[in-house]
Amino acid sequence: MADLNPIETLSTLDADGLTFRPWRPAAILQLAAWGEDSAAALATWERGLFGAAVAEAGATLAAGGLRLWPTAPWRRLLIAEAGTAVPDLPEGVAAVPCTGGFVGLRLDGPRSRDLLAKLAAVDLHPDMLAEGDFATARLEHVRVHLQRAGADAFDLLLPVSYAEFTLGALADGALEFGAAIDPALLHRPTPPQESPQAFSLK
């Protein structure tokens, strides 16, 4: 797998009512406020850039190729799509570039919700996760960020350290919907097991 990018391997994977495509934001930054004054500065910046401040968990903001996802109280992911410049950031708020820490994936099609529902510990019903809403969930024990990007579309950010494992789990789940996958492209071979050695205690 060292010579293969798992997201590229999935980029041509289609199944019945399901497509996988790479999603490559130009930049991803983690924003963090550290106190009441810092949180107020963050909210003021949000209103100036997006016309509103994040109101509640799951709510998101978007404007001109920028998205803001609330990952925790006083924590945001600022996502700049390809071709979009990163705006001036709020003073008094920590900003950590983390573009290289994530792999982006777009799931689309009427079976995308069915696939995620098999693997992710989050309620994906439109009444609970409406179009544009955001959630952080465990997907096969890996913490991922996802947004419902359309009625039948989801944008996911997977931690790069676990991307191969998570993509493999998604690909395996897609077999039910007719996806044809070469397992050798998505899974590292099982490490060889050493034969147990006999020993004695003296």
Backbone as CSV, one residue per row, in Angstrom:
resi,resn,N_x,N_y,N_z,CA_x,CA_y,CA_z,C_x,C_y,C_z
1,MET,0.828,-1.211,0.000,0.000,0.000,0.000,0.857,1.253,0.000
2,ALA,2.151,1.101,0.182,3.020,2.261,0.289,3.012,3.100,-0.974
3,ASP,2.821,2.454,-2.134,2.843,3.171,-3.401,1.457,3.589,-3.859
4,LEU,0.427,3.317,-3.053,-0.938,3.601,-3.460,-1.593,4.541,-2.467
5,ASN,-2.329,5.488,-3.001,-3.129,6.375,-2.171,-4.514,5.750,-2.063
6,PRO,-4.973,5.367,-0.862,-6.253,4.669,-0.765,-7.425,5.479,-1.277
7,ILE,-7.358,6.791,-1.119,-8.463,7.604,-1.632,-8.498,7.577,-3.152
8,GLU,-7.337,7.485,-3.797,-7.301,7.373,-5.252,-7.817,6.014,-5.699
9,THR,-7.523,4.985,-4.916,-8.045,3.663,-5.237,-9.567,3.667,-5.253
10,LEU,-10.165,4.390,-4.318,-11.624,4.444,-4.242,-12.237,5.431,-5.225
11,SER,-11.408,6.243,-5.889,-11.959,7.328,-6.688,-12.737,6.835,-7.894
12,THR,-12.550,5.591,-8.277,-13.309,5.055,-9.414,-14.310,3.997,-8.970
13,LEU,-14.521,3.882,-7.665,-15.417,2.851,-7.154,-16.864,3.307,-7.269
14,ASP,-17.647,2.564,-8.003,-19.080,2.813,-8.102,-19.819,1.526,-7.750
15,ALA,-20.971,1.673,-7.173,-21.815,0.536,-6.842,-23.248,0.925,-7.177
16,ASP,-24.171,0.089,-6.785,-25.578,0.357,-7.058,-26.051,1.490,-6.157
17,GLY,-26.218,2.684,-6.741,-26.687,3.828,-5.966,-25.661,4.402,-5.032
18,LEU,-24.364,4.248,-5.365,-23.322,4.696,-4.458,-22.062,5.023,-5.247
19,THR,-21.482,6.203,-4.990,-20.202,6.569,-5.592,-19.280,7.112,-4.510
20,PHE,-17.996,6.840,-4.674,-16.938,7.371,-3.816,-16.118,8.344,-4.662
21,ARG,-15.814,9.512,-4.123,-14.972,10.459,-4.845,-14.054,11.186,-3.861
22,PRO,-12.820,11.473,-4.260,-11.958,12.273,-3.382,-12.532,13.669,-3.189
23,TRP,-12.318,14.198,-2.008,-12.688,15.583,-1.717,-11.429,16.254,-1.184
24,ARG,-10.974,17.288,-1.869,-9.693,17.908,-1.542,-9.863,19.389,-1.211
25,PRO,-10.184,19.720,0.019,-10.205,21.141,0.403,-8.822,21.757,0.227
26,ALA,-8.804,23.041,-0.101,-7.521,23.734,-0.240,-6.841,23.893,1.107
27,ALA,-7.631,24.067,2.162,-7.060,24.260,3.497,-8.085,23.872,4.554
28,ILE,-7.575,23.332,5.652,-8.396,23.010,6.820,-7.663,23.562,8.034
29,LEU,-8.347,24.375,8.814,-7.750,24.941,10.027,-8.641,24.638,11.221
30,GLN,-7.995,24.313,12.329,-8.703,24.149,13.586,-8.650,25.472,14.334
31,LEU,-9.818,26.037,14.628,-9.908,27.278,15.397,-10.348,26.938,16.813
32,ALA,-9.739,27.600,17.795,-10.058,27.317,19.191,-10.048,28.598,20.005
33,ALA,-11.161,28.845,20.698,-11.228,29.943,21.661,-10.873,29.393,23.035
34,TRP,-10.296,30.263,23.898,-9.775,29.782,25.174,-10.411,30.450,26.385
35,GLY,-11.349,31.326,26.189,-11.998,32.001,27.296,-13.157,32.823,26.765
36,GLU,-13.842,33.520,27.657,-15.023,34.278,27.261,-14.679,35.341,26.219
37,ASP,-13.590,36.065,26.426,-13.212,37.111,25.472,-12.856,36.508,24.114
38,SER,-12.124,35.410,24.151,-11.742,34.737,22.911,-12.964,34.187,22.189
39,ALA,-13.908,33.625,22.942,-15.136,33.104,22.336,-15.959,34.227,21.713
40,ALA,-15.984,35.391,22.374,-16.706,36.541,21.830,-16.045,37.013,20.532
41,ALA,-14.716,36.996,20.494,-14.005,37.383,19.271,-14.304,36.409,18.138
42,LEU,-14.394,35.122,18.474,-14.716,34.112,17.463,-16.120,34.329,16.911
43,ALA,-17.080,34.603,17.796,-18.465,34.825,17.353,-18.572,36.085,16.498
44,THR,-17.849,37.138,16.874,-17.857,38.376,16.082,-17.273,38.126,14.699
45,TRP,-16.206,37.359,14.639,-15.580,37.017,13.350,-16.534,36.198,12.485
46,GLU,-17.236,35.254,13.100,-18.204,34.435,12.355,-19.306,35.307,11.750
47,ARG,-19.818,36.234,12.543,-20.886,37.097,12.033,-20.383,37.965,10.886
48,GLY,-19.152,38.458,10.996,-18.614,39.302,9.942,-18.369,38.547,8.653
49,LEU,-17.938,37.284,8.754,-17.595,36.504,7.566,-18.780,35.752,6.985
50,PHE,-19.626,35.202,7.873,-20.720,34.347,7.416,-22.107,34.965,7.598
51,GLY,-22.167,36.100,8.275,-23.463,36.731,8.503,-24.212,36.168,9.692
52,ALA,-23.624,35.219,10.400,-24.241,34.616,11.590,-23.133,33.934,12.377
53,ALA,-23.437,33.627,13.630,-22.522,32.858,14.466,-23.087,31.460,14.639
54,VAL,-22.227,30.484,14.865,-22.690,29.117,15.099,-23.602,29.127,16.318
55,ALA,-24.820,28.604,16.139,-25.821,28.713,17.189,-25.869,27.484,18.087
56,GLU,-25.587,26.301,17.538,-25.769,25.079,18.318,-24.950,23.959,17.692
57,ALA,-24.797,22.889,18.436,-24.081,21.726,17.909,-24.791,21.203,16.673
58,GLY,-24.032,20.885,15.652,-24.615,20.388,14.411,-24.863,21.463,13.387
59,ALA,-24.980,22.723,13.829,-25.191,23.816,12.897,-23.879,24.127,12.194
60,THR,-23.970,24.538,10.955,-22.781,24.898,10.187,-23.003,26.242,9.513
61,LEU,-21.906,26.845,9.071,-21.962,28.097,8.331,-21.216,27.905,7.017
62,ALA,-21.657,28.597,5.983,-21.002,28.507,4.678,-21.134,29.833,3.957
63,ALA,-20.069,30.195,3.230,-20.079,31.426,2.434,-18.902,31.388,1.468
64,GLY,-19.193,31.529,0.183,-18.141,31.712,-0.810,-17.030,30.691,-0.807
65,GLY,-17.366,29.407,-0.725,-16.342,28.379,-0.741,-15.723,28.077,0.609
66,LEU,-16.259,28.697,1.663,-15.782,28.434,3.027,-16.872,27.729,3.819
67,ARG,-16.467,26.806,4.663,-17.388,26.146,5.584,-16.808,26.221,6.996
68,LEU,-17.705,26.272,7.961,-17.303,26.275,9.361,-18.082,25.174,10.069
69,TRP,-17.361,24.212,10.620,-17.970,23.093,11.326,-17.645,23.188,12.808
70,PRO,-18.656,23.150,13.695,-18.386,23.183,15.142,-18.067,21.784,15.660
71,THR,-16.816,21.516,16.000,-16.412,20.192,16.440,-16.546,19.995,17.944
72,ALA,-16.610,21.096,18.687,-16.758,21.062,20.140,-17.037,22.487,20.584
73,PRO,-17.467,22.692,21.837,-17.655,24.071,22.308,-16.371,24.884,22.124
74,TRP,-16.515,26.021,21.485,-15.396,26.942,21.239,-14.362,26.350,20.276
75,ARG,-14.713,25.302,19.552,-13.809,24.696,18.574,-14.504,24.652,17.217
76,ARG,-13.765,24.986,16.170,-14.310,24.980,14.813,-13.295,24.373,13.849
77,LEU,-13.803,23.776,12.777,-12.986,23.462,11.616,-13.369,24.442,10.519
78,LEU,-12.408,25.204,10.051,-12.612,26.111,8.924,-12.087,25.409,7.682
79,ILE,-12.962,25.208,6.707,-12.616,24.465,5.493,-12.730,25.399,4.306
80,ALA,-11.633,25.553,3.584,-11.617,26.364,2.363,-11.574,25.417,1.169
81,GLU,-12.575,25.489,0.315,-12.611,24.630,-0.861,-11.527,25.052,-1.855
82,ALA,-11.225,24.163,-2.791,-10.223,24.454,-3.814,-10.567,25.757,-4.523
83,GLY,-9.568,26.619,-4.675,-9.774,27.904,-5.320,-10.238,29.005,-4.389
84,THR,-10.398,28.696,-3.104,-10.858,29.678,-2.118,-9.709,30.027,-1.173
85,ALA,-9.465,31.310,-1.001,-8.387,31.754,-0.118,-8.843,31.703,1.335
86,VAL,-7.907,31.440,2.220,-8.200,31.480,3.657,-8.355,32.931,4.078
87,PRO,-9.440,33.284,4.753,-9.646,34.682,5.144,-8.763,35.066,6.322
88,ASP,-8.751,36.369,6.632,-8.088,36.821,7.850,-8.757,36.147,9.041
89,LEU,-7.959,35.694,9.989,-8.478,34.936,11.124,-8.677,35.838,12.326
90,PRO,-9.567,35.458,13.246,-9.874,36.327,14.392,-8.700,36.443,15.345
91,GLU,-8.494,37.633,15.846,-7.444,37.848,16.842,-7.852,37.215,18.179
92,GLY,-6.871,36.682,18.877,-7.147,36.083,20.176,-7.718,34.685,20.100
93,VAL,-7.760,34.103,18.896,-8.261,32.745,18.698,-7.147,31.910,18.084
94,ALA,-6.866,30.763,18.669,-5.815,29.897,18.146,-6.248,29.304,16.814
95,ALA,-5.332,29.264,15.854,-5.607,28.689,14.541,-4.472,27.733,14.188
96,VAL,-4.798,26.461,14.025,-3.800,25.429,13.749,-4.080,24.822,12.378
97,PRO,-3.168,24.972,11.415,-3.365,24.323,10.111,-3.354,22.804,10.271
98,CYS,-4.334,22.132,9.701,-4.384,20.670,9.809,-4.833,20.029,8.502
99,THR,-4.543,20.692,7.369,-4.935,20.150,6.072,-4.359,18.756,5.869
100,GLY,-3.092,18.582,6.236,-2.454,17.295,6.038,-2.881,16.227,7.016
101,GLY,-3.707,16.580,7.988,-4.139,15.615,8.987,-5.388,14.855,8.612
102,PHE,-6.000,15.222,7.471,-7.254,14.594,7.078,-7.208,14.108,5.632
103,VAL,-8.005,13.094,5.357,-8.306,12.656,3.999,-9.779,12.945,3.769
104,GLY,-10.105,13.584,2.646,-11.488,13.938,2.342,-12.133,12.936,1.405
105,LEU,-13.390,12.616,1.670,-14.142,11.662,0.848,-15.569,12.146,0.687
106,ARG,-16.082,12.043,-0.536,-17.485,12.344,-0.795,-18.207,11.051,-1.139
107,LEU,-19.271,10.770,-0.409,-20.166,9.658,-0.714,-21.433,10.242,-1.299
108,ASP,-21.872,9.681,-2.416,-23.052,10.216,-3.087,-23.911,9.053,-3.571
109,GLY,-25.202,9.323,-3.700,-26.123,8.324,-4.212,-27.125,7.882,-3.169
110,PRO,-28.243,7.292,-3.594,-29.316,6.921,-2.668,-28.921,5.851,-1.657
111,ARG,-27.807,5.134,-1.866,-27.379,4.136,-0.886,-26.292,4.649,0.040
112,SER,-25.899,5.918,-0.107,-24.827,6.455,0.740,-25.224,6.438,2.213
113,ARG,-26.461,6.790,2.499,-26.924,6.751,3.894,-26.945,5.319,4.406
114,ASP,-27.367,4.376,3.556,-27.408,2.973,3.977,-26.012,2.472,4.335
115,LEU,-25.017,2.852,3.547,-23.651,2.428,3.826,-23.158,3.007,5.146
116,LEU,-23.331,4.302,5.341,-22.868,4.927,6.574,-23.616,4.401,7.791
117,ALA,-24.896,4.108,7.620,-25.695,3.623,8.747,-25.187,2.277,9.256
118,LYS,-24.539,1.511,8.384,-24.004,0.215,8.808,-22.765,0.373,9.675
119,LEU,-22.071,1.500,9.530,-20.742,1.627,10.123,-20.617,2.749,11.148
120,ALA,-21.413,3.807,11.013,-21.235,5.009,11.826,-22.260,5.078,12.950
121,ALA,-21.793,5.429,14.138,-22.670,5.565,15.298,-23.261,6.963,15.337
122,VAL,-24.162,7.247,14.387,-24.827,8.544,14.328,-26.160,8.359,13.610
123,ASP,-27.172,9.094,14.048,-28.492,9.020,13.425,-28.481,9.849,12.155
124,LEU,-28.615,9.190,11.007,-28.520,9.863,9.709,-29.882,10.188,9.110
125,HIS,-30.953,9.973,9.858,-32.271,10.316,9.323,-32.329,11.814,9.062
126,PRO,-32.941,12.239,7.948,-32.989,13.679,7.635,-33.596,14.538,8.730
127,ASP,-34.459,13.958,9.566,-35.020,14.737,10.675,-33.972,15.035,11.741
128,MET,-32.933,14.205,11.804,-31.882,14.379,12.801,-30.625,15.013,12.212
129,LEU,-30.325,14.703,10.956,-29.163,15.274,10.271,-29.651,15.803,8.925
130,ALA,-30.126,17.043,8.953,-30.691,17.647,7.750,-29.576,18.075,6.801
131,GLU,-29.951,18.420,5.587,-28.970,18.867,4.601,-28.197,20.067,5.147
132,GLY,-26.885,19.979,5.112,-26.017,21.026,5.645,-25.568,20.788,7.067
133,ASP,-26.238,19.876,7.793,-25.879,19.629,9.190,-24.578,18.836,9.274
134,PHE,-23.932,18.947,10.424,-22.616,18.355,10.672,-22.678,17.455,11.896
135,ALA,-21.853,16.416,11.893,-21.744,15.554,13.064,-20.337,14.982,13.155
136,THR,-19.911,14.706,14.365,-18.697,13.935,14.600,-19.140,12.577,15.116
137,ALA,-18.626,11.512,14.512,-19.127,10.179,14.823,-17.988,9.176,14.829
138,ARG,-18.254,8.031,15.425,-17.348,6.899,15.356,-17.748,6.045,14.157
139,LEU,-16.799,5.842,13.285,-17.020,4.977,12.133,-16.020,3.834,12.248
140,GLU,-16.534,2.657,12.615,-15.651,1.520,12.885,-14.556,1.917,13.878
141,HIS,-14.966,2.595,14.951,-14.095,2.990,16.062,-13.161,4.157,15.722
142,VAL,-13.272,4.715,14.535,-12.438,5.855,14.145,-13.297,7.114,14.190
143,ARG,-12.787,8.162,14.823,-13.529,9.427,14.937,-13.429,10.175,13.613
144,VAL,-14.584,10.420,12.977,-14.618,11.118,11.695,-15.587,12.292,11.793
145,HIS,-15.365,13.293,10.950,-16.277,14.420,10.818,-17.046,14.245,9.519
146,LEU,-18.343,14.509,9.564,-19.134,14.379,8.337,-20.219,15.442,8.276
147,GLN,-20.557,15.821,7.060,-21.633,16.784,6.820,-22.542,16.228,5.746
148,ARG,-23.828,16.371,5.960,-24.772,15.997,4.905,-24.730,17.111,3.867
149,ALA,-24.108,16.813,2.719,-23.895,17.826,1.687,-25.058,17.908,0.719
150,GLY,-25.980,16.972,0.784,-27.153,16.959,-0.078,-28.106,15.904,0.429
151,ALA,-29.233,15.747,-0.240,-30.214,14.761,0.210,-29.602,13.374,0.281
152,ASP,-28.737,13.049,-0.687,-28.105,11.729,-0.747,-26.594,11.857,-0.866
153,ALA,-26.002,12.835,-0.203,-24.562,13.058,-0.314,-23.986,13.414,1.051
154,PHE,-22.783,12.913,1.312,-22.090,13.166,2.569,-20.631,13.481,2.286
155,ASP,-20.109,14.505,2.958,-18.683,14.827,2.905,-18.061,14.381,4.216
156,LEU,-16.975,13.603,4.115,-16.313,13.069,5.292,-14.870,13.537,5.345
157,LEU,-14.399,13.819,6.544,-12.982,14.042,6.807,-12.512,12.917,7.720
158,LEU,-11.564,12.124,7.226,-11.031,10.986,7.953,-9.634,11.330,8.433
159,PRO,-9.267,10.987,9.667,-7.898,11.230,10.113,-6.928,10.432,9.248
160,VAL,-5.897,11.078,8.773,-5.013,10.447,7.795,-4.356,9.191,8.355
161,SER,-4.096,9.154,9.651,-3.454,7.983,10.244,-4.323,6.741,10.157
162,TYR,-5.644,6.934,10.103,-6.567,5.806,10.059,-7.317,5.732,8.729
163,ALA,-6.864,6.494,7.736,-7.608,6.571,6.480,-7.686,5.221,5.790
164,GLU,-6.581,4.496,5.740,-6.585,3.215,5.045,-7.562,2.242,5.687
165,PHE,-7.535,2.176,7.026,-8.454,1.291,7.733,-9.908,1.696,7.484
166,THR,-10.192,2.993,7.607,-11.567,3.470,7.479,-12.084,3.292,6.054
167,LEU,-11.246,3.616,5.079,-11.653,3.435,3.685,-11.878,1.961,3.377
168,GLY,-11.044,1.105,3.957,-11.251,-0.327,3.769,-12.586,-0.788,4.327
169,ALA,-12.957,-0.247,5.500,-14.251,-0.598,6.094,-15.401,-0.120,5.214
170,LEU,-15.282,1.082,4.676,-16.324,1.594,3.787,-16.418,0.753,2.514
171,ALA,-15.264,0.399,1.964,-15.266,-0.409,0.747,-15.872,-1.780,1.000
172,ASP,-15.518,-2.390,2.125,-16.104,-3.689,2.460,-17.624,-3.577,2.587
173,GLY,-18.077,-2.493,3.223,-19.513,-2.298,3.359,-20.209,-2.102,2.030
174,ALA,-19.479,-1.562,1.051,-20.069,-1.311,-0.265,-20.208,-2.572,-1.097
175,LEU,-19.584,-3.660,-0.681,-19.721,-4.913,-1.427,-21.182,-5.335,-1.527
176,GLU,-21.946,-5.048,-0.477,-23.370,-5.400,-0.473,-24.123,-4.738,-1.624
177,PHE,-23.615,-3.574,-2.071,-24.299,-2.811,-3.106,-23.673,-3.025,-4.484
178,GLY,-22.865,-4.062,-4.620,-22.337,-4.433,-5.930,-20.989,-3.850,-6.283
179,ALA,-20.274,-3.268,-5.320,-18.950,-2.724,-5.611,-17.969,-3.868,-5.852
180,ALA,-17.132,-3.699,-6.856,-16.087,-4.676,-7.158,-14.758,-4.102,-6.698
181,ILE,-14.117,-4.759,-5.733,-12.922,-4.226,-5.097,-11.853,-5.305,-5.050
182,ASP,-10.638,-4.921,-5.365,-9.493,-5.800,-5.180,-9.029,-5.633,-3.735
183,PRO,-9.240,-6.625,-2.884,-8.863,-6.465,-1.471,-7.405,-6.101,-1.273
184,ALA,-6.547,-6.514,-2.184,-5.125,-6.223,-2.023,-4.833,-4.731,-2.099
185,LEU,-5.730,-3.969,-2.726,-5.519,-2.536,-2.863,-5.930,-1.774,-1.613
186,LEU,-6.734,-2.381,-0.774,-7.301,-1.654,0.348,-6.851,-2.147,1.710
187,HIS,-6.245,-3.289,1.769,-5.870,-3.836,3.070,-4.418,-4.281,3.054
188,ARG,-3.724,-3.935,4.090,-2.370,-4.453,4.232,-2.470,-5.949,4.529
189,PRO,-1.545,-6.731,4.005,-1.584,-8.164,4.338,-1.358,-8.375,5.821
190,THR,-1.906,-9.445,6.316,-1.714,-9.774,7.723,-0.240,-10.034,7.981
191,PRO,0.332,-9.397,8.993,1.758,-9.632,9.268,2.019,-11.106,9.525
192,PRO,3.151,-11.619,9.076,3.457,-13.030,9.338,3.567,-13.279,10.836
193,GLN,3.044,-14.406,11.244,3.063,-14.765,12.656,4.275,-15.642,12.941
194,GLU,5.007,-15.286,13.955,6.144,-16.108,14.334,5.653,-17.360,15.057
195,SER,6.344,-18.450,14.809,6.009,-19.693,15.500,6.331,-19.542,16.979
196,PRO,5.464,-20.018,17.838,5.757,-19.912,19.276,7.015,-20.692,19.620
197,GLN,7.793,-20.159,20.491,9.032,-20.806,20.900,8.859,-21.434,22.277
198,ALA,9.352,-22.663,22.375,9.269,-23.354,23.656,10.322,-22.800,24.599
199,PHE,9.961,-22.635,25.833,10.928,-22.205,26.844,10.543,-22.832,28.158
200,SER,11.460,-22.838,29.053,11.214,-23.414,30.373,11.666,-22.454,31.444
201,LEU,10.970,-22.494,32.545,11.339,-21.667,33.692,12.193,-22.492,34.632
202,LYS,13.290,-21.948,35.023,14.184,-22.679,35.938,14.213,-21.993,37.291
